[in-house]
Amino acid sequence: MSQRRQGENRPRLTRLQEGDTKRRRVEMYLSHLTAKQLGVATGSSIVAALAEQGTPIGARYAGRILEEWRFDHNVPAPGVRWR
């Protein structure tokens, strides 16, 4: 994992490629989050993180990718308890 500045909460994205799609960029961002961070991530938090990297994305689209990611990786949504 890349180096982080002290106190920085968001993971740094790897260098973006010219052909990377927005979905790929969101998935790269999600892959660097811890389980705890994934548990509290929202579509709008993804929008903010990618905006810092110069990638505009809609909150609804980011939220849909996040829900698919959680399902595919067995990460419960916030407020959901798994037994």
Secondary structure, 3 states (H helix, E strand, C coil): CCCCCCCCCCCCCCCCCCCCCHHHHHHHHHHCCCHHHHHHCCHHHHHHHHHHCCCCCCHHHHHHHHHHHHHHCCCCCCCCCCC
